[in-house]
């Protein structure tokens, strides 16, 4: 009888590999973000920017059953903090529904152009006529420590890939470019 256990194991590639992991992730020298009581489960297809680049990169070449521990630096996670992404805007540029009062730490949805734009911004400070917002990801500047097990690794089936996903180009994607910002009141929806 021949042992084929190591020879025929699927190895995770940089495009179109379906991956499922059981994991715990924490900020280096900080709190656990996911998987504190029991490991979290996540699945994704490589090459579609579904996870941070540093996580995907460190899974390449691994197979089902592999256990890994590693640290992803900020440059390969949510980017380094950029102080030029902390901006001051007029309160008139914001729309708060009746009864909603802004406060420091509040996350707001952002209407922006560009695929690298964040989905939300965080209010850092309220002034009389302005609001200081932070467009950095809340985890920008943080190194992330992972402990994980590859639960499943196989070629991605067509049903694993959503039609609206765009496959990453060969240059890769970065977290560091500044988004274009469009803030303001929603269009008037009244019919006259």
Residue, then its C-alpha position, 0 to 999 in steps of 0.5 A: x500500500x502506498x502513502x499518498x497523504x502528502x503528495x495529493x493534498x491541495x495547496x492554496x493558490x493565489x487565485x480561485x482557491x476556496x479556503x475555510x479557516x478556524x481562527x483567533x485574531x488579536x491586535x498584537x499586544x492587545x485585545x482579541x478581535x475574534x475567536x476569544x471564547x471559541x475559534x471563529x470560522x471564515x471562508x473566502x476565495x483567494x484572489x478576490x480581495x475578500x480578506x486582508x492581503x497579509x492573511x491570504x499571503x500567509x495561507x498560500x501553499x498550505x493545505x487542509x489540516x495545517x495549523x499556523x500562527x503568524x503576525x500580519x504587519x499593518x501594511x498588509x492588514x488595514x494600512x498604516x495610520x495616515x494623519x492626513x485622513x483626519x479632516x475637519x468638515x463643516x457641520x452643514x456637510x453632514x445629515x443627522x436624522x431628527x433625534x440623532x446627536x453626533x458624538x466622538x467615536x460615532x461611526x457614520x456611513x460615507x458616500x464616496x467615489x473610488x473602490x478604495x474608499x472606506x464604508x464608514x468614518x469615525x467622528x473624532x471631535x465635535x466643535x461648534x461649527x465643524x466636525x473632525x472625522x477620521x477616514x482611517x480604518x479603525x484598525x489602521x496601524x495595528x499588527x494582527x496576530x493569527x492562530x488558525x487551522x485550515x479547515x478546508x482547501x480546494x479549487x473554488x467552484x463556480x458557485x463559490x464565486x459571486x459574479x460581482x466580485x472583481x478578481x485582483x489584478x497582478x499588481x495587487x491592492x493596497x490599503x494606503x491610497x486616500x479616498x475621494x470624499x463626498x459628504x453632504x445632505x441627501x438629495x431632497x426626496x419631496x415631490x412638488 
